[in-house]
């Protein structure tokens, strides 16, 4: 049985990680914007902020190490975590995040529900006057999870030959690029849920 205490610790660490990332991105963005309008001042601010940026980066590394440490202490969590990492494109941050938000996959075990929660399940907007409208995703999604899943999809399209070919084929067919990326996000979630439920690593299907 998965430890509730471990999940709470992971949740607290992820909240801390989110705050560190926000601070780090804020510093990097302010430096980049200043460099565009005033290169000399931008370089000066970059130099002044260098120590703070390195400090935040080190803190992030420490948080990630502690997250992995807690996961490794729980046999069931570690097994599910390792299974998720067999899906190419799924990284440590996404895997750990999914463990927390699904309570070790004891909740949101249905792929469709998890996709809705992650903000990647497409649905059609409807009104009283139109039967079919524009396809979109839920506004009530977990934005943090959606963002990390989006980055995983982008990485998959670049480095996973199977999903790269899928993306190119769909775009060549005239599909909207963002809708194809969303389809990739859904594919990743389907694969994640499948390996966790099955209890065996992901295996790429052999193309004939």
Residue frames as a rotation matrix with the C-alpha (Angstrom) as fourth column:
UNK 1
0.569 0.823 0.000 0.00
0.823 -0.569 0.000 0.00
0.000 0.000 -1.000 0.00
UNK 2
-0.120 -0.605 0.787 1.24
0.564 -0.694 -0.448 3.48
0.817 0.390 0.425 -0.93
UNK 3
-0.403 -0.132 -0.906 2.13
0.894 -0.267 -0.359 5.72
-0.194 -0.955 0.225 2.01
UNK 4
0.638 0.694 0.333 -0.19
0.719 -0.692 0.064 8.73
0.275 0.199 -0.941 2.32
UNK 5
0.674 -0.460 -0.578 2.57
0.217 -0.624 0.750 10.51
-0.706 -0.631 -0.321 4.26
UNK 6
-0.394 -0.849 0.352 4.99
0.581 0.067 0.811 10.03
-0.712 0.525 0.466 1.37
UNK 7
-0.087 0.464 0.881 2.46
0.952 -0.221 0.211 11.47
0.293 0.858 -0.423 -1.08
UNK 8
0.885 0.406 -0.229 1.97
0.464 -0.817 0.343 14.50
-0.048 -0.410 -0.911 1.20
UNK 9
0.222 -0.902 -0.370 5.73
0.250 -0.314 0.916 15.03
-0.943 -0.296 0.155 1.37
UNK 10
-0.514 -0.372 0.773 5.94
0.801 0.115 0.588 14.80
-0.307 0.921 0.239 -2.42
UNK 11
0.409 0.772 0.488 3.09
0.855 -0.511 0.091 17.28
0.319 0.380 -0.868 -2.76
UNK 12
0.826 -0.153 -0.543 4.87
0.239 -0.776 0.583 19.78
-0.511 -0.611 -0.604 -0.47
UNK 13
-0.208 -0.977 0.048 8.13
0.365 -0.032 0.930 19.37
-0.908 0.211 0.363 -2.38
UNK 14
-0.329 0.145 0.933 6.38
0.943 0.006 0.331 19.91
0.042 0.989 -0.139 -5.70
UNK 15
0.802 0.597 0.004 4.78
0.591 -0.795 0.136 23.11
0.084 -0.107 -0.991 -4.36
UNK 16
0.479 -0.736 -0.478 8.23
0.087 -0.502 0.860 24.25
-0.874 -0.453 -0.176 -3.34
UNK 17
-0.431 -0.637 0.639 9.59
0.670 0.249 0.699 23.31
-0.605 0.729 0.320 -6.76
UNK 18
0.251 0.647 0.720 6.85
0.944 -0.328 -0.034 25.35
0.214 0.688 -0.693 -8.43
UNK 19
0.926 0.077 -0.369 7.79
0.223 -0.901 0.373 28.45
-0.303 -0.427 -0.852 -6.38
UNK 20
0.032 -0.995 -0.097 11.48
0.160 -0.091 0.983 28.03
-0.987 -0.047 0.156 -7.19
UNK 21
-0.360 -0.109 0.927 10.70
0.898 0.229 0.376 27.65
-0.254 0.967 0.015 -10.92
UNK 22
0.663 0.689 0.293 8.54
0.733 -0.677 -0.067 30.77
0.152 0.259 -0.954 -10.87
UNK 23
0.735 -0.464 -0.495 11.32
-0.011 -0.738 0.675 32.80
-0.678 -0.491 -0.547 -9.22
UNK 24
-0.270 -0.897 0.351 13.93
0.352 0.248 0.903 31.44
-0.896 0.367 0.249 -11.62
UNK 25
-0.119 0.319 0.940 11.82
0.993 0.038 0.113 32.11
0.000 0.947 -0.321 -14.71
UNK 26
0.866 0.467 -0.179 11.06
0.483 -0.874 0.060 35.61
-0.128 -0.138 -0.982 -13.44
UNK 27
0.334 -0.839 -0.429 14.76
-0.077 -0.478 0.875 36.45
-0.939 -0.260 -0.224 -13.15
UNK 28
-0.494 -0.553 0.671 15.63
0.568 0.379 0.731 34.94
-0.659 0.742 0.127 -16.53
UNK 29
0.226 0.691 0.687 12.73
0.972 -0.204 -0.114 36.71
0.061 0.693 -0.718 -18.28
UNK 30
0.879 0.111 -0.463 13.55
0.228 -0.952 0.205 40.12
-0.418 -0.285 -0.863 -16.80
UNK 31
-0.073 -0.985 -0.158 17.19
-0.010 -0.157 0.988 39.79
-0.997 0.074 0.001 -17.91
UNK 32
-0.467 -0.069 0.882 16.21
0.794 0.405 0.452 38.66
-0.388 0.912 -0.134 -21.43
UNK 33
0.561 0.763 0.320 13.71
0.827 -0.530 -0.186 41.52
0.027 0.369 -0.929 -21.84
UNK 34
0.723 -0.347 -0.597 16.18
0.000 -0.865 0.502 44.14
-0.691 -0.363 -0.626 -20.59
UNK 35
-0.320 -0.897 0.306 18.85
0.310 0.207 0.928 42.85
-0.895 0.392 0.212 -22.97
UNK 36
-0.044 0.401 0.915 16.52
0.995 0.103 0.003 43.51
-0.093 0.911 -0.403 -25.91
UNK 37
0.816 0.492 0.305 15.92
0.515 -0.857 0.005 47.16
0.264 0.153 -0.952 -25.01
UNK 38
0.694 -0.642 0.325 19.17
-0.695 -0.716 0.069 48.04
0.188 -0.274 -0.943 -23.26
UNK 39
0.669 -0.426 -0.609 21.95
0.124 0.872 -0.473 45.48
0.733 0.241 0.636 -23.88
UNK 40
-0.372 -0.894 0.250 24.50
-0.121 -0.220 -0.968 47.11
0.920 -0.390 -0.027 -21.57
UNK 41
-0.263 0.382 0.886 22.07
-0.954 -0.240 -0.179 47.33
0.144 -0.892 0.428 -18.63
UNK 42
0.754 0.594 -0.281 20.88
-0.586 0.801 0.123 43.82
0.298 0.072 0.952 -19.42
UNK 43
0.251 -0.766 -0.591 24.40
0.157 0.635 -0.756 42.41
0.955 0.097 0.280 -19.15
UNK 44
-0.613 -0.463 0.640 24.92
-0.470 -0.437 -0.767 44.25
0.635 -0.771 0.050 -15.87
UNK 45
0.143 0.777 0.613 21.69
-0.990 0.115 0.084 42.91
-0.005 -0.619 0.785 -14.37
UNK 46
0.755 0.084 -0.650 22.55
-0.263 0.947 -0.183 39.43
0.600 0.309 0.738 -15.64
UNK 47
-0.254 -0.947 -0.197 25.91
0.033 0.195 -0.980 39.62
0.967 -0.255 -0.018 -13.84
UNK 48
-0.567 0.108 0.817 24.25
-0.771 -0.418 -0.480 40.85
0.290 -0.902 0.321 -10.62
UNK 49
0.389 0.877 0.282 21.60
-0.918 0.393 0.045 38.09
-0.071 -0.277 0.958 -10.78
UNK 50
0.022 -0.440 -0.898 24.03
-0.587 0.721 -0.368 35.30
0.809 0.536 -0.242 -11.65
UNK 51
-0.906 -0.405 0.127 24.55
-0.317 0.447 -0.837 34.20
0.282 -0.798 -0.533 -8.05
UNK 52
-0.350 0.865 0.359 20.80
-0.727 -0.009 -0.687 34.24
-0.591 -0.501 0.632 -7.35
UNK 53
0.424 0.496 -0.758 20.08
-0.886 0.400 -0.234 32.22
0.187 0.771 0.609 -10.52
UNK 54
-0.343 -0.642 -0.686 22.74
-0.399 0.760 -0.513 29.63
0.850 0.098 -0.517 -9.65
UNK 55
-0.886 0.043 0.461 21.38
-0.449 0.165 -0.878 29.42
-0.114 -0.985 -0.127 -6.12
UNK 56
0.084 0.996 0.033 17.86
-0.867 0.090 -0.489 28.77
-0.490 0.012 0.871 -7.40
UNK 57
0.304 -0.055 -0.951 19.16
-0.740 0.615 -0.272 26.15
0.600 0.786 0.146 -9.84
UNK 58
-0.741 -0.635 -0.218 21.00
-0.308 0.610 -0.730 24.36
0.596 -0.474 -0.648 -7.02
UNK 59
-0.625 0.598 0.502 17.87
-0.613 0.022 -0.789 24.48
-0.483 -0.801 0.353 -4.86
UNK 60
0.378 0.764 -0.523 15.86
-0.925 0.281 -0.257 22.94
-0.049 0.581 0.813 -7.71
UNK 61
-0.129 -0.533 -0.836 18.40
-0.505 0.761 -0.407 20.14
0.854 0.370 -0.367 -8.01
UNK 62
-0.936 -0.234 0.262 18.14
-0.329 0.327 -0.886 19.47
0.122 -0.916 -0.383 -4.27
UNK 63
-0.168 0.963 0.213 14.34
-0.817 -0.015 -0.576 19.38
-0.552 -0.271 0.789 -4.44
UNK 64
0.408 0.289 -0.866 14.46
-0.824 0.525 -0.213 16.95
0.393 0.800 0.453 -7.39
UNK 65
-0.564 -0.696 -0.444 16.90
-0.356 0.690 -0.630 14.73
0.745 -0.197 -0.637 -5.49
UNK 66
-0.840 0.282 0.463 14.61
-0.444 0.131 -0.886 14.69
-0.311 -0.950 0.015 -2.45
UNK 67
0.196 0.941 -0.277 11.56
-0.946 0.107 -0.306 13.90
-0.258 0.322 0.911 -4.59
UNK 68
0.182 -0.215 -0.960 13.37
-0.582 0.763 -0.281 10.90
0.793 0.609 0.014 -6.10
UNK 69
-0.834 -0.548 0.071 14.53
-0.343 0.412 -0.844 9.85
0.433 -0.728 -0.531 -2.62
UNK 70
-0.456 0.754 0.473 10.97
-0.702 0.022 -0.712 9.78
-0.547 -0.656 0.519 -1.26
UNK 71
0.454 0.613 -0.647 9.70
-0.885 0.394 -0.248 7.90
0.102 0.685 0.721 -4.32
UNK 72
-0.167 -0.654 -0.738 12.52
-0.492 0.704 -0.512 5.33
0.854 0.278 -0.440 -3.96
UNK 73
-0.844 -0.146 0.516 11.55
-0.536 0.235 -0.811 4.69
-0.002 -0.961 -0.277 -0.33
UNK 74
0.035 0.931 0.364 8.11
-0.609 0.308 -0.731 3.43
-0.793 -0.196 0.577 -1.40
UNK 75
-0.675 -0.423 0.604 8.34
0.079 0.774 0.629 0.20
-0.733 0.472 -0.489 -3.42
UNK 76
0.075 0.811 0.581 4.99
0.834 0.268 -0.482 0.62
-0.546 0.521 -0.656 -5.19
UNK 77
0.776 0.163 -0.610 5.58
-0.057 -0.944 -0.325 4.27
-0.629 0.287 -0.723 -6.07
UNK 78
-0.170 -0.946 -0.275 9.06
-0.567 -0.134 0.813 3.48
-0.806 0.294 -0.514 -7.38
UNK 79
-0.519 0.032 0.854 7.72
0.498 0.824 0.272 0.67
-0.695 0.566 -0.443 -9.57
UNK 80
0.511 0.814 0.276 5.08
0.746 -0.261 -0.612 2.93
-0.426 0.519 -0.741 -11.13
UNK 81
0.599 -0.408 -0.689 7.58
-0.347 -0.908 0.236 5.78
-0.721 0.098 -0.686 -11.50
UNK 82
-0.484 -0.861 0.158 10.05
-0.286 0.326 0.901 3.51
-0.827 0.391 -0.404 -13.33
UNK 83
-0.216 0.502 0.837 7.29
0.784 0.600 -0.157 2.15
-0.581 0.623 -0.524 -15.58
UNK 84
0.785 0.546 -0.294 6.29
0.317 -0.760 -0.567 5.68
-0.533 0.352 -0.769 -16.62
UNK 85
0.237 -0.798 -0.555 9.88
-0.556 -0.580 0.596 6.49
-0.797 0.167 -0.580 -17.54
UNK 86
-0.472 -0.373 0.799 9.88
0.362 0.744 0.562 3.65
-0.803 0.555 -0.216 -20.08
UNK 87
0.576 0.672 0.466 7.51
0.761 -0.232 -0.606 5.75
-0.299 0.703 -0.645 -22.19
UNK 88
-0.454 -0.846 0.279 9.84
0.889 -0.409 0.206 7.83
-0.060 0.342 0.938 -24.35
UNK 89
-0.313 0.311 0.897 9.17
0.233 -0.891 0.390 11.53
0.921 0.332 0.206 -23.79
UNK 90
0.814 0.581 0.001 8.08
0.091 -0.129 0.987 11.07
0.574 -0.804 -0.158 -20.17
UNK 91
-0.210 -0.946 0.247 10.61
-0.082 -0.235 -0.969 12.65
0.974 -0.224 -0.028 -17.82
UNK 92
-0.674 -0.192 -0.713 11.19
0.621 0.375 -0.688 12.60
0.400 -0.907 -0.134 -14.07
UNK 93
-0.950 0.311 -0.010 9.19
-0.265 -0.827 -0.496 15.79
-0.162 -0.469 0.868 -13.39
UNK 94
-0.257 0.896 -0.362 6.07
-0.826 -0.009 0.563 14.56
0.501 0.444 0.742 -15.23
UNK 95
-0.207 0.135 -0.969 6.28
0.160 0.982 0.102 11.09
0.965 -0.134 -0.225 -13.69
UNK 96
-0.853 -0.171 -0.493 6.58
0.504 -0.024 -0.863 12.46
0.136 -0.985 0.107 -10.14
UNK 97
-0.821 0.571 -0.014 3.78
-0.565 -0.816 -0.120 14.96
-0.080 -0.090 0.993 -10.76
UNK 98
-0.149 0.783 -0.604 1.42
-0.588 0.422 0.690 12.26
0.795 0.458 0.397 -12.00
UNK 99
-0.489 -0.086 -0.868 2.13
0.505 0.784 -0.362 10.13
0.711 -0.615 -0.340 -8.92
UNK 100
-0.963 0.095 -0.253 1.07
0.161 -0.549 -0.820 13.03
-0.216 -0.831 0.513 -6.68
UNK 101
-0.628 0.741 -0.237 -2.03
-0.772 -0.633 0.064 14.10
-0.103 0.223 0.969 -8.60
UNK 102
0.013 0.635 -0.773 -3.31
-0.538 0.656 0.530 10.54
0.843 0.409 0.350 -9.09
UNK 103
0.371 0.013 0.928 -2.41
-0.912 0.193 0.362 9.52
-0.174 -0.981 0.083 -5.52
UNK 104
-0.552 -0.713 0.433 -0.10
-0.575 0.701 0.422 6.84
-0.604 -0.016 -0.797 -6.87
UNK 105
-0.701 0.381 -0.603 -2.64
-0.540 0.269 0.797 5.97
0.466 0.885 0.017 -9.58
UNK 106
-0.803 0.560 -0.203 -5.29
0.566 0.608 -0.557 5.07
-0.188 -0.562 -0.805 -7.04
UNK 107
0.202 0.831 -0.518 -7.36
0.256 -0.555 -0.791 7.96
-0.945 0.027 -0.325 -8.43
UNK 108
0.443 0.056 -0.895 -7.89
-0.715 -0.580 -0.390 9.25
-0.541 0.813 -0.217 -11.98
UNK 109
-0.384 -0.612 0.692 -7.03
-0.120 0.776 0.619 5.80
-0.916 0.154 -0.371 -13.31
UNK 110
0.461 0.590 0.663 -9.35
0.677 0.248 -0.693 6.26
-0.573 0.768 -0.285 -16.30
UNK 111
-0.500 -0.783 0.370 -7.40
0.827 -0.305 0.472 7.74
-0.257 0.542 0.800 -19.21
UNK 112
-0.064 0.571 0.818 -10.26
0.673 -0.581 0.458 10.00
0.737 0.580 -0.348 -20.31
UNK 113
0.873 0.415 -0.258 -10.69
0.454 -0.493 0.742 11.47
0.180 -0.765 -0.619 -16.82
UNK 114
0.204 -0.892 -0.403 -6.94
0.678 -0.168 0.716 11.98
-0.707 -0.419 0.570 -16.45
UNK 115
-0.511 -0.347 0.786 -6.84
0.846 -0.366 0.389 13.66
0.153 0.864 0.480 -19.87
UNK 116
0.440 0.753 0.490 -9.66
0.539 -0.658 0.526 16.01
0.718 0.033 -0.695 -18.80
UNK 117
0.836 -0.169 -0.522 -7.86
0.457 -0.311 0.833 16.80
-0.303 -0.935 -0.183 -15.54
UNK 118
-0.149 -0.989 -0.016 -4.65
0.702 -0.117 0.703 17.44
-0.697 0.094 0.711 -17.51
UNK 119
0.232 0.345 -0.910 -6.46
-0.233 -0.888 -0.396 19.76
-0.944 0.304 -0.126 -19.92
UNK 120
-0.712 -0.573 -0.405 -5.75
-0.535 0.070 0.842 17.72
-0.454 0.816 -0.357 -23.02
UNK 121
-0.548 0.594 0.588 -9.07
0.614 0.764 -0.199 15.92
-0.568 0.252 -0.784 -23.66
UNK 122
-0.986 0.157 -0.058 -10.65
-0.155 -0.722 0.674 17.56
0.063 0.674 0.736 -26.72
UNK 123
-0.328 0.942 0.073 -14.36
0.731 0.302 -0.612 18.30
-0.598 -0.147 -0.788 -26.73
UNK 124
-0.580 0.191 0.792 -16.67
0.650 -0.477 0.591 20.33
0.491 0.858 0.153 -28.95
UNK 125
-0.888 0.313 -0.336 -18.11
-0.016 -0.752 -0.659 23.66
-0.459 -0.580 0.673 -27.82
UNK 126
-0.558 0.769 0.312 -21.88
0.729 0.274 0.627 23.66
0.397 0.578 -0.713 -28.33
UNK 127
-0.921 0.364 -0.138 -24.59
-0.239 -0.808 -0.539 26.28
-0.308 -0.464 0.831 -28.00
UNK 128
-0.168 0.955 0.243 -28.34
0.113 0.263 -0.958 26.41
-0.979 -0.134 -0.152 -28.46
UNK 129
0.582 0.408 -0.703 -27.98
-0.548 -0.442 -0.710 27.66
-0.601 0.799 -0.034 -32.01
UNK 130
0.112 -0.598 -0.793 -25.14
-0.920 0.239 -0.311 25.48
0.376 0.765 -0.524 -33.23
UNK 131
0.965 0.242 -0.098 -24.94
-0.206 0.937 0.281 21.71
0.160 -0.251 0.955 -33.10
UNK 132
0.521 -0.852 -0.062 -21.20
0.852 0.513 0.108 21.60
-0.060 -0.109 0.992 -33.58
UNK 133
0.979 -0.204 -0.016 -18.68
-0.204 -0.979 0.018 24.27
-0.020 -0.015 -1.000 -32.74
UNK 134
0.293 -0.954 -0.062 -14.98
-0.660 -0.155 -0.735 24.75
0.692 0.256 -0.675 -32.25
UNK 135
0.637 -0.160 -0.754 -13.04
0.456 0.867 0.201 21.93
0.622 -0.472 0.625 -30.59
UNK 136
0.184 -0.585 0.790 -11.27
-0.642 -0.680 -0.355 22.89
0.745 -0.442 -0.500 -27.37
UNK 137
-0.371 -0.318 -0.872 -10.09
0.466 0.748 -0.472 21.62
0.803 -0.582 -0.129 -23.99
UNK 138
0.511 0.676 -0.531 -11.40
0.767 -0.078 0.637 22.15
0.389 -0.733 -0.558 -20.48
UNK 139
0.170 -0.383 0.908 -10.76
-0.189 -0.917 -0.351 25.49
0.967 -0.112 -0.228 -18.76
UNK 140
0.733 0.196 0.652 -10.86
-0.664 -0.005 0.748 23.72
0.150 -0.981 0.127 -15.39
UNK 141
0.703 -0.522 -0.482 -7.68
0.283 0.828 -0.484 21.74
0.652 0.203 0.730 -15.96
UNK 142
0.690 -0.637 -0.344 -4.56
0.386 -0.079 0.919 21.49
-0.612 -0.767 0.191 -13.81
UNK 143
0.960 -0.241 -0.139 -2.45
-0.264 -0.626 -0.733 24.08
0.090 0.741 -0.665 -15.64
UNK 144
0.185 -0.942 0.279 0.82
-0.870 -0.025 0.492 22.98
-0.457 -0.334 -0.824 -14.06
UNK 145
-0.066 -0.130 0.989 0.34
0.080 0.988 0.135 19.40
-0.995 0.088 -0.055 -15.21
UNK 146
0.839 0.451 0.306 -0.86
0.355 -0.026 -0.935 20.58
-0.413 0.892 -0.182 -18.63
UNK 147
0.737 -0.613 -0.284 2.30
-0.671 -0.714 -0.201 22.67
-0.079 0.338 -0.938 -19.07
UNK 148
-0.184 -0.847 0.498 4.67
-0.704 0.468 0.535 19.82
-0.686 -0.252 -0.683 -18.16
UNK 149
0.144 0.339 0.930 2.74
0.358 0.858 -0.369 17.39
-0.923 0.386 0.002 -20.36
UNK 150
0.969 0.189 -0.158 2.95
-0.046 -0.492 -0.869 19.88
-0.242 0.850 -0.468 -23.21
UNK 151
0.278 -0.948 -0.156 6.75
-0.932 -0.306 0.195 20.05
-0.233 0.091 -0.968 -22.86
UNK 152
-0.260 -0.317 0.912 6.84
-0.222 0.939 0.263 16.23
-0.940 -0.134 -0.315 -22.87
UNK 153
0.618 0.579 0.532 4.84
0.418 0.331 -0.846 16.21
-0.666 0.745 -0.038 -26.12
UNK 154
0.847 -0.376 -0.375 7.17
-0.525 -0.695 -0.490 18.75
-0.076 0.612 -0.787 -27.73
UNK 155
-0.124 -0.938 0.323 10.18
-0.844 0.271 0.463 16.66
-0.521 -0.216 -0.826 -26.67
UNK 156
0.001 0.218 0.976 8.52
0.132 0.967 -0.216 13.52
-0.991 0.129 -0.028 -28.06
UNK 157
0.916 0.396 0.065 7.87
0.146 -0.176 -0.973 15.15
-0.374 0.901 -0.219 -31.43
UNK 158
0.588 -0.765 -0.263 11.54
-0.808 -0.539 -0.237 16.12
0.039 0.352 -0.935 -31.60
UNK 159
-0.357 -0.905 0.230 13.22
-0.932 0.361 -0.027 12.98
-0.058 -0.225 -0.973 -30.25
UNK 160
-0.255 0.350 0.901 10.76
-0.144 0.908 -0.394 10.08
-0.956 -0.230 -0.181 -30.49
UNK 161
-0.935 -0.238 -0.261 10.91
-0.272 0.014 0.962 8.84
-0.226 0.971 -0.078 -34.09
UNK 162
-0.649 0.751 0.122 7.51
0.760 0.636 0.130 7.12
0.021 0.177 -0.984 -33.82
UNK 163
0.249 0.776 -0.579 5.68
0.750 -0.533 -0.391 10.25
-0.612 -0.338 -0.715 -32.62
UNK 164
-0.417 -0.484 -0.769 7.77
-0.167 -0.791 0.588 12.46
-0.893 0.374 0.249 -34.88
UNK 165
-0.986 0.077 0.145 6.50
0.163 0.339 0.927 10.57
0.022 0.938 -0.347 -37.92
UNK 166
-0.208 0.969 -0.134 2.94
0.973 0.192 -0.129 10.73
-0.099 -0.157 -0.983 -36.57
UNK 167
0.082 0.182 -0.980 3.20
0.335 -0.931 -0.145 14.51
-0.939 -0.316 -0.137 -36.12
UNK 168
-0.742 -0.457 -0.490 4.63
-0.289 -0.442 0.849 15.06
-0.605 0.772 0.196 -39.63
UNK 169
-0.851 0.447 0.276 2.00
0.513 0.593 0.620 12.85
0.114 0.669 -0.734 -41.23
UNK 170
0.032 0.929 -0.369 -0.90
0.945 -0.149 -0.292 14.63
-0.326 -0.339 -0.882 -39.52
UNK 171
-0.055 -0.132 -0.990 0.45
0.029 -0.991 0.131 18.10
-0.998 -0.021 0.058 -40.33
UNK 172
-0.930 -0.330 -0.162 0.93
-0.170 -0.004 0.985 17.07
-0.326 0.944 -0.052 -43.98
UNK 173
-0.556 0.809 0.191 -2.70
0.825 0.510 0.245 15.92
0.100 0.294 -0.951 -43.97
UNK 174
-0.349 0.373 0.860 -3.65
0.182 -0.873 0.453 19.50
0.919 0.314 0.237 -43.11
UNK 175
0.463 0.502 -0.731 -4.25
0.782 0.156 0.603 19.10
0.417 -0.851 -0.320 -39.38
UNK 176
0.737 -0.164 0.655 -3.69
-0.341 -0.928 0.151 22.12
0.583 -0.335 -0.740 -37.12
UNK 177
-0.178 -0.944 -0.276 -0.25
-0.119 0.299 -0.947 21.83
0.977 -0.136 -0.166 -35.47
UNK 178
-0.620 -0.038 0.784 -1.53
-0.757 -0.234 -0.610 22.51
0.207 -0.971 0.117 -31.97
UNK 179
0.498 0.844 0.200 -4.31
-0.865 0.500 0.043 19.94
-0.064 -0.194 0.979 -32.33
UNK 180
0.554 -0.402 -0.729 -1.69
-0.109 0.833 -0.542 17.37
0.825 0.380 0.418 -33.38
UNK 181
-0.586 -0.761 0.278 0.46
-0.330 -0.089 -0.940 18.28
0.740 -0.642 -0.199 -30.37
UNK 182
-0.174 0.629 0.758 -2.63
-0.981 -0.048 -0.186 17.79
-0.080 -0.776 0.625 -28.22
UNK 183
0.786 0.423 -0.452 -3.12
-0.508 0.858 -0.081 14.37
0.353 0.293 0.888 -29.80
UNK 184
-0.037 -0.896 -0.443 0.49
-0.027 0.444 -0.896 13.54
0.999 -0.021 -0.041 -28.88
UNK 185
-0.616 -0.120 0.779 -0.19
-0.729 -0.287 -0.621 14.61
0.298 -0.950 0.089 -25.29
UNK 186
0.412 0.861 0.300 -3.16
-0.905 0.425 0.022 12.23
-0.108 -0.280 0.954 -25.24
UNK 187
0.610 -0.272 -0.744 -1.05
-0.211 0.850 -0.483 9.41
0.764 0.452 0.462 -26.68
UNK 188
-0.503 -0.856 0.121 1.52
-0.292 0.037 -0.956 9.91
0.813 -0.516 -0.268 -23.91
UNK 189
-0.353 0.455 0.818 -1.20
-0.932 -0.095 -0.349 9.75
-0.081 -0.885 0.458 -21.24
UNK 190
0.716 0.638 -0.284 -2.69
-0.676 0.736 -0.050 6.60
0.177 0.228 0.958 -22.78
UNK 191
0.261 -0.716 -0.647 0.73
-0.057 0.658 -0.751 4.95
0.964 0.233 0.131 -22.75
UNK 192
-0.641 -0.483 0.596 1.44
-0.560 -0.236 -0.794 6.03
0.524 -0.843 -0.119 -19.18
UNK 193
0.067 0.775 0.629 -1.87
-0.974 0.187 -0.126 4.64
-0.215 -0.604 0.767 -17.88
UNK 194
0.745 0.230 -0.626 -1.38
-0.482 0.834 -0.268 1.45
0.461 0.502 0.732 -19.90
UNK 195
-0.134 -0.884 -0.448 2.09
-0.108 0.463 -0.880 0.62
0.985 -0.069 -0.158 -18.51
UNK 196
-0.670 -0.070 0.739 1.02
-0.714 -0.212 -0.667 1.38
0.204 -0.975 0.092 -14.93
UNK 197
0.335 0.892 0.302 -2.13
-0.920 0.380 -0.100 -0.77
-0.204 -0.244 0.948 -15.16
UNK 198
0.744 -0.080 -0.663 -0.31
-0.324 0.825 -0.463 -3.56
0.584 0.559 0.588 -17.00
UNK 199
0.821 -0.475 0.316 2.70
-0.289 0.131 0.948 -3.44
-0.492 -0.870 -0.030 -14.72
UNK 200
0.291 -0.744 0.601 5.16
0.800 0.534 0.274 -3.94
-0.525 0.401 0.751 -17.59
UNK 201
-0.413 -0.571 -0.709 7.43
0.122 -0.806 0.579 -1.45
-0.902 0.152 0.403 -19.44
UNK 202
0.607 0.599 -0.522 6.36
-0.385 -0.353 -0.853 0.26
-0.695 0.719 0.017 -22.65
UNK 203
-0.338 -0.661 0.670 7.46
0.398 0.545 0.738 -1.52
-0.853 0.516 0.079 -25.81
UNK 204
-0.302 0.165 -0.939 7.49
-0.714 -0.691 0.108 0.22
-0.631 0.703 0.327 -29.18
UNK 205
0.587 0.587 0.558 5.35
-0.014 0.697 -0.717 -1.63
-0.809 0.413 0.417 -31.74
UNK 206
-0.524 -0.805 0.278 7.42
0.222 0.186 0.957 -2.99
-0.822 0.563 0.081 -34.61
UNK 207
0.279 0.591 -0.757 6.50
-0.589 -0.518 -0.621 -1.29
-0.758 0.619 0.203 -37.87
UNK 208
0.092 -0.198 0.976 6.27
0.554 0.825 0.115 -3.60
-0.828 0.530 0.186 -40.86
